[in-house]
Amino acid sequence: GPAVHGEWVRIEVIRHPRIANFTDFDALEAEPDVSLRYAERPGDSIPDAILIPGTKSTIPDLRRLKEAGFAGYIRRCIESGGSVAGICGGFQMMGTRLRDPDRVESSAEEEAGLGLLRSETVFGGQKRTARVRALHLESGAEVSGYEIHMGATQGEENPAFRITERHGEISGDLDGGSAEGGRVWGTYIHGVFDSAPFRRHFINALRAGKGWKPIPGAGETDLDGDLDRLADRVRASLDMDGIREILAGRR
């Protein structure tokens, strides 16, 4: 929809050939101050954020992403103050190395990651699928979503989320990775952008980077401001002097 005073943050989602979970970014796309497009190759001008989705074939799609020129484009986005985030396979791509010794996902055995995070992923073992609730460590926003991935990621020193619940059981597992003061991050959790407080935090951080004021999200209205305006209206419609006299016992 139309944004306030034509202020849109520009977000590009890399369209992998074998993209998984298209719905991850629907809620983001529906925000009034977001202009979101799916990109098969780098655009002419750097967007405010680049999102790297999951894929059913991580190493081959990472290779294609590099061939299309996205690695340099992503770095320029970060250098210009933008944000880069990866979900699931996108998070794996952001690390230093991806290894698939048993060729679980594809015939490709190993590939250097984008090097945006310090993590390394090894494919193999069980596919993990779980409903989770988690806390975004930087903002304190609660998110809920699901994990569905092959591979284990290790070596990340700076997690992005803490899982609070998995399959209804209490958990304290750390998830994802974060760098550049939170502008660059990845997570295994699909559906993080469906959480309104987290979504708004993400967009408002992009707005702040452009020198724009934050916009409160639906359900997170500016309560203090609303109460002040209500008090002003009540004050204007009451005989305050008369009330003060009553309170002082003069009437």
N, C-alpha and C positions, 0 to 999 in steps of 0.2 A: 504493500500500500504506500501512499504518498507519505514522505517523512516530514518531520517538523522543519519548516524553512528549507526544504530540499536537502537536508543533511542525511546522506546515506553512507554507511560504511560499506566498502566494497569487499566482498568475500568470494574467493574462487575455490571450488572443490575440484581436485584433480580427478578426471574421469578415467579410471583404469579400464582396460579392455574387459577384465573379469571382476568388475567392482561388485562388492558384496554389501548388502544392507543399505540400499538407497535411501531408506527412510531416516537415517541418522541426522539429516540436516533439514528436514521438512519444517520443524518448529522454528529453526533459525531463519529460514527463507521467508516464513510468514511474518516476521517482525517488521513493523512499519519503517524502521530506519536502517533496514538491511537490503542491499542489492547483491543477490547471490547468483553466480553462474557456474556451470560445470565446464571445465576447460580440458580439452584434449591436448593442447599445446600452450606454451607460455603466451600471454597476451602482450599488447604493445606497452601498457603501463602497469607498474607494480600495484597490486591490490593492497588493502589494509591487512588482510589475512589470507593465508593459503591453508586449506584443510586437505589432509591426505587420508582418504577413507581406507577401509579394509578391502581385501581382495581375496578371491578364492585361490590365487596363485601368486604368492608374494614375491619370490625372487624374480620370475620372469617379468612381472609387472613393474618391479623396481628397476630392472634393466631398461624396460621400455620408457619409463619415466625419465631416466638419465639420457637415453637416446633422443628424447623429445626436447631436451634442454632444460628440464625442470630443476635440476640440481643448482645451477647458477642462479636461476630465477628465484628459487626459494631463499638462497643466501642473500640476494639483493633485497628481498622483502624484509628479512631480519635486519640487515644493515640499515635499511631506511626506517627502522622503528616499528615495523609490522609484526604480526603474530603468525606463527606456524604451529599447527596442531595435527596430530595423527591419532586415528582411532584404530585399535586392533592391529591389522596388518600395516596400517600407516604408521603406528607407533613403532612396530618392529623395524620398518624401513628407516626410521629416524636415528637408529642406533649406529654402532660402529661396524657391526658384522652380522650377517645372517648365515647360518650353517644348516644344511639339510643332508647330513651324512647318509641317511637311509633313503633319501629321495622320497620322503613322505608326501610332500606337496607337489613336487614336479621333478623333472629329470635334472634340474640344476642343483649342484651340490653346495656352492658357496658364493656369496656376493658381499662386497663391501657396502655397508649402509651409507646413509647420507652424512653421518657423523655429527648430527645436531644434538644427540644425547649420547651418554656413555655406555648404554646398554648393548648387550650382545644376545642374540636369539638363536637357540638351537631347536630345530623342529624334530619331533619324534614323540613317542609315548602316546598317552591318551589325549583325546580331544576334550577340552574342558568346556562344559556348558553349565552355566549357573545364573540364577537371578541374584542380583546383588543390590545392596544399598551402600552408599559410600559418602564420605565427607571430602569436599575439595579443600585441601590443606591451606591454600593461600587465602581463600575468601570465607571459608567456613560454610559454604553452601552445601546443602544435602542434595545428593543425586540418587536416582535409582535406575537400574538398567540391567543388562545381562552381559555375561562373558560367553564367547563361543570361539575358541581358537585352538589351534595346534601350536605346540612350541612353548618353551619356557624362556623367559627373558631375565638375564642377570646382569649385575654390575652397575645398576643405576643407583647413584648415591643420593639423588634428590627426587623423591617420589612426588607425584601430583595429587594422589588421592589416598585416603585410608578406607579400606573396605570395613564397614561396620557390621554387615550382615550378609551371609551367603547361604542360600537355600533355607532362610529362616533361622540359621544358627549364628550366634554372635561370632564375629571375626575381628581380628586386628591387623589383617594383612595389608601391606602397602602395595600400591598399584601405580604403574606408569612412571613417568619421569618429567622433570621440569628444568628449564635452563633460561638464561637471559632474564632473570627476575620474574619468571612466570609467563613471559611472552611466547616461549617455545615449550611445548609440552605434548605428551602423548599418554594414552590410556588404553587399557584392554576393554573398558566398559562401553558397550554400545548404548546409546540413548541418553548420554550425559546432557545433550542440548535440550532434551524434553523437560528438564528441570528449569522452571522459570527463573528462580534466583540465580542459578549458575549461568544460564543463557544471558541474563541481563548483565551479570558481572563481566562476562566475556565481551559483550558488545560495548558496554560502558568503558572498559579498558581500551578498546579500539577508539572510541569517541575521545577519551582523554588524550590519547596519542595524537589526535588531530586538533586538540585544544577546544573540544566541544564539551558542553555540560552533559552530565549523565541524565538518562531518562529512567525514572522508576518504572519497573515492570508491573504488569497487572497483578493485583494481589499484594503488591508491595508499595502501596501508595505512600505519599509523603504525609504521614499521620500528624506530625508536629505542625506542619504547615496548615493542614486541614483544620486542626483544633484551634489554631490561632485565628484562622478566618472565621470559624464558627463563633469564637469568643467576640471578635469584632462585631459580627452581625448581631449577636445577643446584646452587646453593649449599646449598639446604635439604636436598638428597638426598645430599650428599657430606660426608665427614668432613673439613671444611676444616682443622681443627687438625692432623689426621694428615698431610694433604697438605703443610701448611706445614712440619711437622717433617721430612718426606722431603726437601723442597726445601732445608731448612737442613742436611741431611746428618746428622740425628740418629738415623735409623733404619737 
